[in-house]
Amino acid sequence: MAEEKKNIIAVIGGGAGGMTAAIFASLDGHSRVVIFEAKDAPGKKIKGTGNGKCNFTNDNMDLKFYRGEDPKFAADALKRFDNEAAKLFFKKMGIRPKEKNGGYIYPNSEEASSVSAALRLTAEERDVKFIFEKVREVKKAGNGFVVNDRRFDKVILACGSFANMKDRNEFNGYVLAKGLGHRITPLYPALCQIRCAEKFFKTINGVRTEASLKVLEDDQEMAFEKGELLFTDYGVSGIPAFQLSRFCAEAKAKGKKVTLKINFLPDTDISEVKREVDTRLTERAGKGRNIEESMYGLLNHKLNFVLLNLSGMDPTGKISGIDEKKKEKLIKNLTDLTLEVTGTNDFSFAQVVAGGVDTREIDEETMGSLKCPGLYFAGEIMDIDGTCGGYNLQWAWSSGAIAGLAASGNDVPEDFITFINGRFE
């Protein structure tokens, strides 16, 4: 009896989405799966996630943590293969999940390399073949494709992006997608540092402080974040800045005026801030302290020094006789400091790229192309990006699992929990 012809699938990219897609594509045994990876080993980018600890999903899963021209596109995939499915999937591969910081999920080993290794080993156990070469071209050929002169029935583009790459020309995922008829939405650095025009940043370089931040485009508020802010010698970093960076990058690229508003006392009512400043700069007048000394303990001393100068006060001056307008300016700077945004760090510093393959040209239920039959997508190459907290990796798992199953000709289940329990030992 003749051997049944197998569906041959090429996965372009051996990262989070690619290896997940390959694993699910190989489940039924009727598909032969090949992963093309340009680097000398799969999953290298995974190893650097979460500061080497790999925050691979989050218990606080919500569509509000995702962005793009149409973030609702991700809703169906994230509902089917949700954070609980992700935790179960990795449990089946030997990764014990551990919750930290109010919902952030890491491997119990706190080693990102263990997540990468689990995916690679599982793929190899399911006879997925790795080819370590850069894909130069993907061409449609009849009912199938030609990838680097090899024929395939289906192709899954899971190339990721050129985030954190020093040379953008090394990455050709968008070129491959365009060559197969897809539009690429505008691309911006995301989850990176924000650069500002002010000259005082070298004085507070390295200072960390809790704060809330707002980004304004042409004086209209675009987004708000709160958390630990880190000052650099050119602007701001830390998770709140990272979350806002894609808004800054996009607005600046469109020629908009962009400003940041910082509140250094976000949990304190403005009336209480006024009383605090008045106490420090009035009632202590007879205690022999100068202005800077009176501010000790409110914020980091370097930050106090900068804010006093911005308010027109000599930090070494006496408290007595301070102009009330200068007090008002200090209160304003403590609660609503305005910074002029000049841009963000470039793609080589970004954790992800905002933008990508236009999701209006992709079937949200299968991750299949609406322009090129037999083509599927997984992960960051699409115009979906998440905030910090495991959301980008969750998108890779969700879209990868769906793309893999659909490419292999299998139905995508509504309930991945039951499916995973039934298919993974």
C-alpha positions, 0 to 999 in steps of 0.5 A: 500500500502506497504511503500517504502523501504528507503535507510539507510545511515550512516555518520561517523563523525558529523563535517563540511563534515559529517553534510553537507553530511547528509543534502544533503543525506536527501533532497529527503526524500527517504533516512534515514540518521544517523550520528555517532559522537564520541564526545558528540555533533556535530561540535565541531571542527568547533567552533574553526575555524578562532579563533572562528569566522569561516572563512568558505570560500574565494572569492579567490578560486583557485586550487593553494590553495589545496595540496595532492598527486593529488590536481587536484582531488578536481577541479571538486567538487570545481567547482560544489559546489564553494564558491558562492554555499557555501555562498548561502547554509549558507544564506539558513540556516540563516548565513549571510556572511561577507567579511573581509581581501580581500576575507575571508568570515565569518558569520556576527555574527563572531561566529563559533558556529553559523555555527555549530548550523546552520548545526546541526539544519538543519540536525535535521529539515530533520530528520537526527538522531545523535548517539553519539558513537565511530564507532569501525568497519565498515564491508562490508556485502552483498550489504550493511554495518554493522556499530557497529552492525547496518545495512546500505545500504551506508556509508559516511566516514567523520571522519576528521583527528587526527589534534589537537588531543593529543592522535592519538589513539582516531582517527580511521578513517584511520583504517576504510578506510584501513579496507574497502580496501583503501590506506592511503598516508603518513600523515604529520602535516600541518598548524602548527609551524616550529621548527628551530635549531638556539639558538637565538629564545628565544631572539625574542620570541613573536616578529611579523614582515612582511616578505617573506619566502621560504622553500628549500629542499636540496637547491631547492626552494619548496614554497614561502609565504609572510605575518606576521611572529611570532617568538616563542622560538623554531622557527617560527609561523604565517600564512606564516609559517603555509602555509609552514609547510606541505612541511617542515614536508614531507621533514624532514620525507624523510630525506631531508635537509630543510632550511627557507630563510627569507626576512625582507624587501620583498617590498624593492629593494636590492639596496635600502636596501644597501643604508639604511644600509650604511646611518644608519651605516655611515652617522650617525657616528658623531651623537653619536649613537651606532650601535644598536641605529642607527638601531632603526625604521628599524625592531623590536629592539629585531630583530635588536639586533639578526641580528646585532649579527649574522652579527658579530657586537657588538650592543653597539659598535661605528659606525665608522670603521665598516668592510664592510664585516660585513655590507654585512653580515647584508644586507644578514641577513636582506634580506636572513636569512637562518634557519635550519629546524629541523621539525614541531610541531606534529599533536596535534598542527596541524590544519589539516593533510596532506595526507589521503585516496588515491584520486586515489581510489575515483571517483571525480564526486561522492566521491564514492569509486572505491574499495568498492561499496556503500562507499563514502568520505567527507572532510579531511579524503581524501588526500586533504588539503588546506591552511589557509583562509577557504579552508579546510572548503570549501573542506568539504562543496563541497565534503560533498554535492556531497557525500551526494547526490551521496550516496542517489542515486541522480544525482550531479548537475553541477550547485549547485546554481540553485539546492540549490535555488530549494531545500532549502526554 
